[in-house]
Amino acid sequence: MTSSSPKTVVEVLNAASDYLAGKGVDEPRLAAEYLAGRLLNCKRLELYAKHNQILSEKQLDAMRRGTKRVAGGEPVQYVIGQWDFMGHTFKVDRRALIPRPETELLVEQVLACEALWRGSKPAVAEIGAGSGCIVISLALARPGALYLALDVSDEALELASENAAGLGVAGGIAFAHDDLCDLIEPSSLDAIVANLPYVATADYEKLPAHIKDHEPRVALDGGPSGLSVIEGAVQDASMALKPGGRLFLEIGDTQAGAVSRLLKEAGFDAIAVVKDLRGHDRVIAAALAV
């Protein structure tokens, strides 16, 4: 896009889409629409009612800057600074992983566990909170529980705290940079939920540049097998959960068998694997044996 770019929304969308396509950006029209929607403070689908709106030179400059950043490989989510998850808008930036639609399945499985929510004030911890999208979505849907969010990154915890404040649940979630078993008494939690790094190191090196060069490696690289962090979390969960307590994990699409074995060895049963909309294994849930 140059200073001679057209002035209406639809013309700017067309120009931005063509420019991004020429730079090899995936789904260039979609990226252009997200940029324009952020610029005009509206949902992407609402842009169709604004196609003939004339943009100011200030708006055009902002659209050009955003388009160039996306063309340079930066994820559009970081450029617009926000992303929707479970019907809520979260602040996103380089401090944490971008929330994925697949992770909504993880939240949905926790919310659907009737046994967990039957008691009063269940204690729920998230390991690897990142942007906070999981624990905050749970707190918004089930405000009566006690929530703890842990992460190894102080920057991620800062972002999660900002999101909790922005969505009105800061008072209902404790954030901490601690190991679970250093902070929690044994057999004290009703549930643990986690979307931990599960990409094998060799596969991490093959990830697209817009992921590998921009999102935090600590949130993606799960070691040689992809299971290094998950294995430790399963062991911690076996000590921190009450008998019958539930563990919910997002996993890679080839890891269900290996994670199931880890769970059985750590004393879990009632193991269930849930597939995502593409038919890939995505979530595994289990209960600590009574």
C-alpha positions as CSV (number, residue, x, y, z in Angstrom):
1,M,0.0,0.0,0.0
2,T,1.3,3.5,-0.9
3,S,0.3,7.0,-0.4
4,S,-1.8,6.8,-3.5
5,S,-4.0,4.0,-2.0
6,P,-7.8,4.5,-2.5
7,K,-9.9,6.1,0.2
8,T,-12.9,3.9,0.7
9,V,-12.9,0.9,3.0
10,V,-13.5,-1.6,0.2
11,E,-10.7,-0.1,-1.9
12,V,-8.3,-0.2,1.0
13,L,-9.3,-3.8,1.7
14,N,-8.7,-4.7,-1.9
15,A,-5.3,-3.0,-2.0
16,A,-4.2,-4.4,1.4
17,S,-5.3,-7.9,0.4
18,D,-3.4,-7.7,-2.9
19,Y,-0.3,-6.5,-1.2
20,L,-0.4,-9.2,1.4
21,A,-1.0,-11.9,-1.2
22,G,2.0,-10.6,-3.1
23,K,4.1,-11.1,0.0
24,G,2.9,-14.7,0.4
25,V,0.8,-14.1,3.5
26,D,-1.8,-16.9,4.2
27,E,-5.4,-15.8,3.9
28,P,-4.5,-12.2,2.9
29,R,-8.1,-11.0,2.6
30,L,-8.9,-12.2,6.1
31,A,-5.8,-10.5,7.5
32,A,-6.8,-7.2,5.8
33,E,-10.3,-7.4,7.2
34,Y,-9.0,-8.0,10.7
35,L,-6.7,-4.9,10.3
36,A,-9.6,-2.8,9.0
37,G,-11.9,-4.0,11.7
38,R,-9.5,-3.0,14.4
39,L,-9.0,0.4,12.7
40,L,-12.7,1.1,12.6
41,N,-13.5,-0.6,16.0
42,C,-15.9,-3.1,14.5
43,K,-16.3,-6.8,14.0
44,R,-14.9,-8.1,10.8
45,L,-18.3,-9.0,9.3
46,E,-19.5,-5.5,10.1
47,L,-17.1,-4.1,7.5
48,Y,-19.5,-5.0,4.7
49,A,-21.8,-2.2,5.9
50,K,-18.9,0.2,5.8
51,H,-17.5,-0.5,2.4
52,N,-18.2,2.9,1.0
53,Q,-17.0,4.8,4.1
54,I,-14.2,7.2,3.4
55,L,-11.1,6.8,5.5
56,S,-9.1,9.7,6.8
57,E,-5.4,10.1,6.0
58,K,-4.6,9.2,9.6
59,Q,-6.6,6.0,9.3
60,L,-4.9,5.2,6.0
61,D,-1.5,5.7,7.6
62,A,-2.4,3.3,10.4
63,M,-3.7,0.7,7.9
64,R,-0.5,1.0,5.9
65,R,1.7,0.4,9.0
66,G,-0.3,-2.6,10.1
67,T,-0.3,-4.1,6.6
68,K,3.4,-3.7,6.3
69,R,3.9,-5.4,9.7
70,V,1.8,-8.4,8.6
71,A,3.6,-8.5,5.3
72,G,6.8,-8.7,7.2
73,G,5.7,-11.9,8.9
74,E,4.2,-10.6,12.2
75,P,1.0,-12.4,13.2
76,V,-2.0,-10.2,12.6
77,Q,-3.2,-10.9,16.2
78,Y,-0.1,-9.1,17.5
79,V,-0.5,-6.3,15.1
80,I,-4.1,-5.6,16.1
81,G,-3.3,-6.3,19.8
82,Q,-6.3,-8.4,20.6
83,W,-8.0,-11.7,19.8
84,D,-11.4,-13.3,20.6
85,F,-11.5,-16.5,22.7
86,M,-14.7,-18.1,24.1
87,G,-16.7,-15.0,23.2
88,H,-14.4,-12.6,25.0
89,T,-11.7,-10.2,23.7
90,F,-8.2,-10.7,25.1
91,K,-5.2,-8.4,24.8
92,V,-2.4,-10.3,23.0
93,D,1.2,-9.5,22.3
94,R,4.6,-11.2,22.2
95,R,4.5,-11.9,25.9
96,A,2.4,-15.0,25.4
97,L,1.0,-17.5,22.9
98,I,-1.9,-16.4,20.7
99,P,-5.1,-18.1,21.8
100,R,-6.1,-20.8,19.3
101,P,-9.7,-22.0,18.5
102,E,-8.7,-25.6,19.4
103,T,-8.0,-24.5,22.9
104,E,-11.7,-23.5,23.3
105,L,-12.4,-27.2,23.3
106,L,-10.2,-27.6,26.4
107,V,-12.2,-24.9,28.2
108,E,-15.5,-26.5,27.1
109,Q,-14.5,-29.9,28.5
110,V,-13.7,-28.3,31.9
111,L,-17.0,-26.5,31.9
112,A,-18.9,-29.6,30.9
113,C,-17.5,-31.7,33.8
114,E,-20.6,-31.7,36.1
115,A,-18.8,-33.5,38.9
116,L,-16.3,-30.7,39.2
117,W,-18.9,-27.9,39.6
118,R,-21.2,-29.8,41.9
119,G,-19.5,-28.8,45.1
120,S,-19.1,-25.3,46.4
121,K,-16.0,-23.3,45.5
122,P,-14.0,-25.9,43.7
123,A,-10.3,-25.1,43.6
124,V,-9.0,-24.9,40.0
125,A,-5.4,-24.3,38.9
126,E,-4.1,-23.6,35.4
127,I,-0.4,-24.4,34.7
128,G,1.1,-22.3,32.0
129,A,-1.5,-19.5,31.9
130,G,0.0,-17.5,29.1
131,S,-2.4,-14.7,28.1
132,G,-4.8,-16.0,30.8
133,C,-7.5,-16.9,28.2
134,I,-8.2,-20.3,29.7
135,V,-8.5,-19.4,33.4
136,I,-10.2,-16.1,32.8
137,S,-12.8,-17.8,30.5
138,L,-13.4,-20.3,33.3
139,A,-13.7,-17.5,35.9
140,L,-16.2,-15.7,33.7
141,A,-18.3,-18.8,33.2
142,R,-18.1,-20.2,36.7
143,P,-17.4,-17.2,39.1
144,G,-18.0,-19.2,42.3
145,A,-14.7,-21.2,42.1
146,L,-11.2,-20.5,43.5
147,Y,-8.7,-20.0,40.7
148,L,-4.9,-20.1,40.6
149,A,-2.9,-19.3,37.4
150,L,0.8,-20.3,37.2
151,D,3.4,-19.5,34.5
152,V,7.2,-19.7,34.3
153,S,7.2,-16.3,32.5
154,D,6.7,-13.1,34.5
155,E,5.9,-11.3,31.3
156,A,3.1,-13.8,30.5
157,L,1.7,-13.4,34.0
158,E,1.7,-9.6,33.6
159,L,-0.3,-10.0,30.4
160,A,-2.7,-12.4,32.1
161,S,-3.2,-10.1,35.0
162,E,-4.0,-7.2,32.6
163,N,-6.6,-9.4,30.8
164,A,-8.1,-10.4,34.1
165,A,-8.5,-6.8,35.1
166,G,-9.8,-5.8,31.7
167,L,-12.5,-8.5,31.9
168,G,-13.5,-7.8,35.5
169,V,-12.2,-11.0,37.2
170,A,-8.9,-9.8,38.7
171,G,-10.2,-10.3,42.2
172,G,-11.1,-13.9,41.5
173,I,-7.8,-15.3,40.2
174,A,-4.4,-15.6,42.0
175,F,-1.4,-15.3,39.7
176,A,2.0,-16.7,40.7
177,H,5.4,-17.6,39.3
178,D,5.9,-20.8,41.3
179,D,5.9,-24.5,40.8
180,L,2.6,-26.1,41.5
181,C,3.9,-28.3,44.3
182,D,5.8,-25.5,45.9
183,L,2.6,-23.4,46.3
184,I,-0.1,-25.9,46.8
185,E,-0.7,-28.4,49.7
186,P,-0.9,-32.0,48.6
187,S,-4.3,-33.3,47.7
188,S,-5.9,-29.8,47.7
189,L,-7.1,-29.1,44.2
190,D,-10.3,-30.2,42.5
191,A,-9.0,-29.6,39.0
192,I,-6.0,-28.7,37.0
193,V,-6.1,-27.5,33.4
194,A,-3.2,-26.9,31.1
195,N,-2.3,-26.1,27.5
196,L,1.5,-26.7,27.8
197,P,4.1,-26.7,25.1
198,Y,3.8,-30.0,23.2
199,V,5.7,-29.5,20.0
200,A,8.8,-31.7,19.6
201,T,11.9,-29.6,19.2
202,A,12.6,-31.0,15.8
203,D,9.1,-30.0,14.7
204,Y,9.4,-26.6,16.3
205,E,12.3,-25.8,14.0
206,K,10.0,-26.4,11.0
207,L,7.1,-24.2,12.2
208,P,6.1,-21.3,9.9
209,A,8.1,-18.1,10.4
210,H,5.1,-16.1,11.7
211,I,4.9,-18.6,14.6
212,K,8.5,-19.5,15.2
213,D,9.9,-15.9,14.9
214,H,7.3,-14.1,16.9
215,E,5.5,-16.3,19.5
216,P,7.4,-17.3,22.7
217,R,9.4,-20.5,22.2
218,V,8.9,-21.5,25.9
219,A,5.1,-21.8,25.1
220,L,5.6,-24.1,22.2
221,D,8.8,-26.2,22.4
222,G,8.0,-29.4,24.5
223,G,11.5,-30.9,24.3
224,P,12.8,-33.8,22.2
225,S,9.6,-35.8,22.4
226,G,7.2,-32.9,22.9
227,L,6.2,-34.3,26.3
228,S,8.9,-33.0,28.6
229,V,6.7,-30.3,30.2
230,I,3.6,-32.4,30.1
231,E,5.3,-35.3,31.9
232,G,6.3,-33.0,34.8
233,A,2.8,-31.5,35.0
234,V,1.2,-35.0,35.2
235,Q,3.5,-35.9,38.1
236,D,2.8,-32.6,39.9
237,A,-1.0,-33.0,39.3
238,S,-0.9,-36.5,40.9
239,M,0.3,-34.9,44.1
240,A,-1.7,-31.7,44.1
241,L,-5.1,-33.1,43.1
242,K,-7.6,-34.5,45.6
243,P,-8.5,-38.2,45.0
244,G,-11.0,-38.0,42.2
245,G,-9.7,-34.6,41.1
246,R,-9.6,-33.9,37.4
247,L,-6.8,-33.1,35.0
248,F,-7.5,-31.6,31.6
249,L,-4.7,-31.2,29.0
250,E,-4.4,-30.0,25.5
251,I,-2.1,-32.4,23.5
252,G,-0.6,-32.8,20.1
253,D,-2.6,-34.9,17.6
254,T,-0.2,-37.9,17.9
255,Q,0.3,-37.8,21.6
256,A,-2.9,-39.4,23.1
257,G,-1.3,-42.8,23.5
258,A,1.9,-41.6,25.2
259,V,0.0,-39.1,27.5
260,S,-2.5,-41.8,28.4
261,R,0.4,-44.0,29.5
262,L,1.9,-41.2,31.6
263,L,-1.5,-40.7,33.3
264,K,-1.9,-44.4,34.1
265,E,1.6,-44.6,35.5
266,A,0.9,-41.5,37.7
267,G,-2.3,-43.0,39.2
268,F,-5.0,-41.6,36.9
269,D,-8.0,-43.4,35.5
270,A,-11.2,-42.5,33.7
271,I,-9.0,-41.3,30.8
272,A,-10.9,-39.8,27.9
273,V,-9.6,-38.3,24.6
274,V,-11.6,-35.7,22.8
275,K,-11.1,-34.9,19.1
276,D,-11.2,-31.4,17.7
277,L,-13.4,-30.3,14.7
278,R,-10.8,-31.6,12.3
279,G,-11.0,-35.1,13.8
280,H,-7.6,-34.8,15.6
281,D,-6.9,-35.8,19.2
282,R,-6.8,-32.6,21.0
283,V,-7.8,-32.8,24.7
284,I,-7.2,-35.5,27.2
285,A,-9.1,-35.6,30.6
286,A,-8.5,-38.0,33.5
287,A,-9.4,-38.4,37.2
288,L,-6.9,-39.2,40.0
289,A,-7.8,-42.6,41.3
290,V,-9.7,-42.7,44.6
